Amino acid sequence: MVGSPPPPDRTLRFEDGSYFQFPAMRWSVSHFRQLMPTVNISRGLGAPVALPRQDSVALNQRIDALRFVPLGAAEPMTWEQSLAANYTDGIVVLHRGRVVYERYFGSLQQDGQHAAMSVTKSVIGTLGATLVAEGKIDAGKRVADYVPELASSAFGSATVRQVLDMTTGLKYSEDYADPNAEVWQHAQAGSPLPKPKDYTGPRSYFEFLQTVQPQGQHGDGFAYKTVNTDVLGWIIARATGRNVAELLSERIWRRLGAEQDAYMTVDSIGTPFAGGGLNTGLRDLARFGEMLRNDGRFNGQQIIPQAAVADIRGGGDKAAFAKAGYGLLPGWSYRDMWWVSHNPHGAYSARGVHGQRIYVDPKAEMVIVRYASHPVAGNAANDPTTIPAFDALAQFLMSLSR
């Protein structure tokens, strides 16, 4: 995409899907706003709050040289090697609230923004947990109590808590490798592009959610399905009178002292994509993670209730999670759209396809935010290097403060 205009063989478009083919996506994930309609998440008009720094050439070299053994492997690799292996576009590490490591690669710049993918779910889940803690949403109520339009869909009889923890029973496949999976019908409905003349399906996220049919019983087990977050976004909008982009700006982004506005992709009627449409600057997402590490407090104020953070950290039903068969995540659970490790450090994570991460380690007083463009969507492709790398860095940072 260099040139005025770029050469035909170097031109990417949203309409034909070329923007999301590897390696083209290494550029596009940092430039979504150029390719599709979006809605702004304003940081407000105040001055940004600087993140304290403690990084140095010597410290960076020590971190880069850290060694660990990937899951299922016999030979060790270094932290620096793991960045390349995971197609890292940008990574920042905070320890005790200070930046101790920050690097950028490819098309992402310090003043640029990157697609958060399904990390978006955890951000929206945090808004949901906040409203539950404040009593503005009752997690025990049925979805239909907030959104009557969903009464006849699979969601109508589910509780808000089952939506938050993705234990809903839905006929909905998230298998990106299956061209007939419902995830593609969801994407087509949410696409802002004009539909074919003979198209008779849903034309917005709202319309698609009303078509989702039941399969199995609510509460039986965890099943990761993006549509749950879009339903949560609809519930939030009904409960507050604000869509999720407006509420994220009002309740969090303006109060974090963010450096940049964020933005979200939208459907044809301007509905923000709650399941995966967030785009932010790297350090601003680190501010968000640091707020969670500090029990919802940042920039000298309590931004979200401590009770909301405690609910996230406490995790969900491990037995329900185990039914989903995540072999690389034994003993984990899912709560408020966060992935909770239940490891000795109490770490929890936001995870997005192609390698996006927020990783909060309370014991190590560490927050890692990574943006990436891994050619394989599923996190099973990068977890074998990501999980032990983050653990190794936690141990190293703890050793510095002993």
N, C-alpha and C positions, 0 to 999 in steps of 0.2 A: 504493500500500500504506500509506496514511495513514488512521488512524481505528480505532475499536474496535467492530466490524470495519470494514475499508475498504469503501467502496461497491462494489456488485457489478461495475460497469464499471471499477473500479480495482483489482480483486483479481486477483492472479497465482497460478497454480498450476503445479506441476511436472507433474502428471498429464495436463493437456491441452496442454502445450507453450506455454502463454501466457507463461510466464516468460522464454522465449527469443525472443520476437518484438520487433523494434525498434518503438518506443523503450523498451518495457518492460524490455528486457535492460539498459538503462543503470542500472536499480535492482538487478536480480536478480544481476548479476555481482559485486556487493558484498554479497550476502546469501544465497549458496547454502546456507549452513548452516541457514537458516530454512525451506528448501524441500525438502531431501532429506537422507538419512542420511549421516553423515560419521564419520571416525575422526580423533582428535586427533594432532598432531605436537607433543609437549611441548617447550617451551624449557627445561624443568628449573626448579629452584627458586632458582638463583643470580640475582644482580642483572644487569640488562641492561648491555651495554657501549655507552656513548654513542658516537655518530658525531661526530667533530669537525666544526665548522661554520665556513665562511668566506663565507657568503652575506650579502648586504646589499641594500638597496633599489637602490643605484646599480648593483651588479653584475647584479641581476635585470633592470633596465631595459636594460642593455647586451646581455644575452643575448636578451631579448624582441625587441630591435631588429635582431638579426642577420638578414642577407638571404642568400638562396640561390635558385637556379633549380631548380624541380622537374624530375625526369627527364621528358623529352619535352615540356617547356613552353618558352615564350619569355619569359614575364614572371616576375620574381622574387616571392618572398613572404618574410615574416618568420618567425622562430622562433615568435613568439606566434601568428601566423596558422596555422601548421602544427599547433599543439596543438588548435585548434578543428577544423581540417580532418580530423584523425585521431581525433576524438571522445575526446580524452584524458580519463581519469578521475583519473589521478595520475601525476606524473613526478618523479623525483629524479635529480640529477646529482652524481657524486662526481669530484673532481679531486685527485689525490694523496692520496686517502683522506678528503678533507674534503667536506662537503656544500656545494656552491656554488649550487645551485638546487633548489627543491622547491615544487611546486604541486599542489593538489587541486581537482577539479571534480565536479559532479554528486553522486552518492550516496556516493562514497568519502571517508572521513575519515582523519585521521592515525592514529587508533586502530582503524581498520577493516581488513578483509581483502578481497581481491579475487581472482577466479578467474584463475589463471595460464594456463589452457588448455594449449596444447602446449609452453609453456615448461617444463611438468612433465617433458616428455621429456628435455630437456637436464639437468634436475636428477637424474633417474633415470639418465641416461647417465653423469653424473659419478660416481654411486655405482658403476656398472658399471666405468668406467675405473679407479676406485680399487681395486676388488677384483681387477681384472686386474693392476694395478701391484703389488699386494701378493701376487700369486700364489695368491689364493683362488679365482679363476676363470681357466681357461685359454681364451683367446680362440680358439685353434685347434681346440678340441674341438667336437663336434657338439652341437646343442641336445638331442638325445635322450640324450646322456650324462648330462645334468643333469636332464632332465625326460622320463623314458621314456614318459609319457602322450602325448607329442607325436611319437612315433616314426613313426606312420602319417600324420601331417599333413604339410603342406608344410614345416613348420619342422624336422622331424626330421633331415633331411639337411643343413640349413644349419649353418654354423659360428656360434659366438657372435660372432665378429668381423663376419660378414655381417649378423647381427641388429643389432649396435651401429651399423653404418654404413648400415643399410637397403639392402643390396644383395641381399636375398632375392627369389626368384622366386615370387610369390604371386598367386593369383586373388582379388584384393581391390581394390575401387575405393574411393577416398577422395573421390569426387565428391559433394559435399553437395547439388548441384542435381539429382542423379539419385535419385528415391525408391526405386529398385531396387538401388542401390549397396550393397555388402557393409558399408559403414560403418554403415548404418542397422540391419542385422542384428546387428552388433556392439553397437550402442547398445541395441537391444532386449534382447539377452541380458544386458547389464550393468545394465539398469534394475532398481532395487530394488522397483519396483511389482509387485503381483501380476499374473501372466500370465493371458490369457483362458483359459477352460476348455478350448477346443479347441486351445490352443497346444501344439505338440510339439517346438519347437526348443530350443536351448541356453538354460539359465537362469542362467548365470554367465559371467564372463570366462573362467574355466578351461575350461568346457564349449565355449564358442565357439571358442577357439583350436585345439581338437582337430579342428574341422570345416574349417579353412582348407585349401584345395587348392592344389597347385602350378600355376604358369603361368610358362613361361620357365625360365631357368637361374639358379641362385644365382650371384651375383658378376658377372653380365653388366652391370648398371647400377644406378644409384641410383633408388629408387622410394619416395617418402614414404608410409608406411603405418603408421597408429597401432598396429596389432596387434603390430608389432615390439617396441614398448616394453612392452606387456603381457607378451610372452614374456620380455623381459629381466627384468621384475619377478618373474616366476615363477622364472627361473634364479637371481636374487639371493636369493629366499626359500629355495630349496633349498640354495644354497651357504652361507648364513649362519644359517639357522634363524630369520630375522626377515623379516616382510613389509616392503615398502619404506617404509611410514609409520614403523614401529618403528625401522628402520635409519637413516632420515633424521633422526629425533630423536636417536638414540644417537650417530651418527657426526658429524653436522653441526650441527643446530639447537641442541642443548645447548651446543655448543662455540663457536658464533658469538657468544654473548652476545645472542641475539635478544631483541627487545622483547616479542614476542607469540608465543603458540603459533600454529602453522600447522595446517591440516587438509586431509584429502583426502576426496573423495566415494568411496562404496563401492557394490558391487553387493549383491544380496540375501543373500549369505553373508558380507558384510563384507570382501570383497577390495578393497583400494585400487585406484583407477583410475590405473595407472601412466602411461597415455597422455595424460592431460589433467585429472586431478582435484585438483591442488594449488591451495590458496588460502593467501595470505600477506599480511602487512602489507607496504607498499611499501618501507619502509626495511630490513626484514629481508631482502628479496630483493636489495637493494643491498649488504648485508653479504655475502651469498653471492657476488655478482659481484665485490666487492672482494677477497674471499678468492682467487678465481681469478686476478685481476690480479696478486696477490702470490704467485703460484706455489703456491697452496694454503695459505698462512699467513695467520692472522688471530687477533686477540685473544691475541697473544703465544704462539701455538702453531701447529705444523704440523697442520692439520686433515685435509687430503687430501695424498697424496704428490705431490711436485713432478713426478714422472714421469707421473702421470695428467694434470696440466695441460699438460705438454709434448706429450703425445700428442694432446690436444684441439687445442691451438694449431697443431700441425703440419698438421692437416687430413687429408682423405682423398684419394681418387682423383678428380682433376679430370675426367678423361675419362668416368668412370662417372657423375659428377654431370651433366655436359653432356648426357647422353642423356635426362635428365628434362625438358629444354627450358625451364628457368627463364630467360626472356629478360632479366629485370631483374637477374639475378645472374650475369653472365658471369665466368668464371674462378673461381667459388666451388667449394667442396667440402663434404662432410658427414662428420663424424667423431665417434664417441661420442655421437651425437644432438645435436651442435652444428653450426651453420651457420658455415663458415669462409670469410672473404672473400678471403684472400690479397692484400689491398690493401697499399700501402706501410706502413701502420700495423700490419699483422698483426691486424686486428680480427676478432672472432668474436662470434656472436650466438645467443641462444635466442629462438625465434620462436613465437608462438601466434596462433591465429585471432582476428579482431576487433581486432588491433593490439597484442597483448602482446609485450614485449621485455625482454631483458637484452642490453646491448651493451657489450662490453669492448674498449677501444682501448688496447693496451699502450704504444704510442709516445706517445700524448697523455696517458697516465696517467689515463684517464677511464673511468668506468662510468656508463652510463645505464640506468635501469629505468623502463619505462613500462607502466602499466595503461590499457586503453582499452575502448571498447564501440562500435567501428566497425560500421555496419549491414551491411557486406559482410564475410563470413568470411575470404576469401582475402587473404593479405598483398600480393598484386599490386595491391590497391586502395589500400594506404597506402605501399608501398615508394617510389613516385615522389616523395613528400614526405619520408618518414622517412629514407631513405638519404642524400640530400644535406643534410638538416637536421643529422643526426648528424655528418657530415663537417665541416660548417661550424662546429659547436660545438667539435669537436676542434681545428680550426685556431685558433679564437679562444682557447681555453684554453691552447694551446701558446704563443700570442703573449704571454700574461700572464706567463709564466715565463721569457721570453727576457731 
